[in-house]
Amino acid sequence: MSTRSVEATWDGGLRCRVSAGRFELIVDEPESVGGTDQGPQPTELLLASIAACFTLAMAYSASKRGIELAGLRVRASGDYDGPSFSAIRISVRADAPDTDGLRRLVPAAERLCYVTNTLRRTPEVTVDVSLS
């Protein structure tokens, strides 16, 4: 087991900077709810994590099977009901001529996608508070 961490630092208002490895992301809320709309919302980042992980899982599965996946695109959409998503859908598209071949890759990608596997298994979430 390994531990992975990111750290968010509040920038004021409803905006923060997130350090993830060597990268920094700006996360914000739309102006309509008091943010400055300078970055994606946290819920959009959750959907982005799903889409990105599933894309890489599909690409990996295809390469292991010698399948060309030109134009691979994965969309994650969710029904947001206030404090949580009630449903999340993943749509996979590619420029491949064989739709059945694309469908056959999905079970392998589902096994490999760490993000969707985490959501399906509902991890324990704890909060620890300390002073700097």
N, C-alpha and C positions, 0 to 999 in steps of 0.2 A: 504494500500500500504506500502511496506517495501523497503528499499534501501539496495542493496548488492554492495559491493565494493571489488576490488582487487587492489594491487599496484605493479607497475613494477619499478625496479631500474636498470638503465643502468650499465653494467659491463665493458663497453668498446667494441670497434668493433661493431659487430651486435648481441651481447649477452646481456640478461638482466635476472634478478631474479624477479620472480613474487610471492608475498605473497598473498595467498588465504586461509583465515582462519588460521588454525594452520600449513598450509603446504607451502612449498616453491618449486617452479618449476623453472627450468632453461629453457629459451627459446633462441634459436639461429637460425642461418641460416647455410646452408651447406657451406663447404669450397669453393665450386665452385662459390659462389656469395660473398665471403668475410667474411663469418662467421667461426666459429671454430667447428661446427657440434657437439656441446656438449648437445644439447637438441632439442626438436621438433620445427619446424617452427610455427609461429602464425597461418598460414592457416591449419596446421595439428591439432593444438589445437582447432580450430573451428570445424573441422570434428570430433575430439575426443569428444567435447562437445555434438555434435549431436548424435553420436553413444552411448555415455554413457547415455544421457538423455532418448533416445528411448529404450535402453535396460532396464533401470529401469522402464519406463512406461509400457513396455510389461510385465515385471515380476510382477509389481503391479496389472495390469489388469488380468493376469493369476491367481494370488493368490486370488483375489476377486471372481473369478469364479471357484475356485477349480481345475484349470488346471495345470498339471505338465509340466514344461518347462525345462527338462534336456538339458544341452548343448546349452542353448540360446546364440546365437552370432548375433551381429548386426554390419554391415559394412556400413560406410558412405564414399562415393566416390564423388569427385567433378571434374567438368571440369573447370580448372583454366585458365582464359584468360588474365592474366596480373594483373590488379588492383583488380579483383574480380572473383568470381565463376559465371559462366553462368548457371550452373545446378548442383544440388546435388541429389544423389540417395542414398536411404537407403535400404539395403538388410537384411532381417531377416531370420535366420535359427535356427532350434532346432532339437534335437534328438527325438522329439515327433512323434508318428506314425500318427498323424492326421494333415495333412497339411491344410485342410479346417478350423480346429479349430484354428490353428495358424493365418490364414488369417482373421478369425473373430475377433481376438484380435487387429488387426491393427487400426481400427477406434477409439477404446477406447484409445489406446496408442497415437494416433495422437492428441486426445483431451487433454491428460495428459502431453505430452512432451513440457515443457516450452521453450526449446531451439528452436525447429522447429516452434512452435507457434510465437515466437518472430521474427524469420526470415520471416515468412509469412506475418506478420503485419508491417514490416518495421518501426522500432522505429525511432524517431527523435534522431539524434546524434549531440551533441554540444561539442565544445572544449573551455575550459576556461584556460587562461594562467595567472600564478602568480609567483612571486619570493618567494623563501624560506625565 
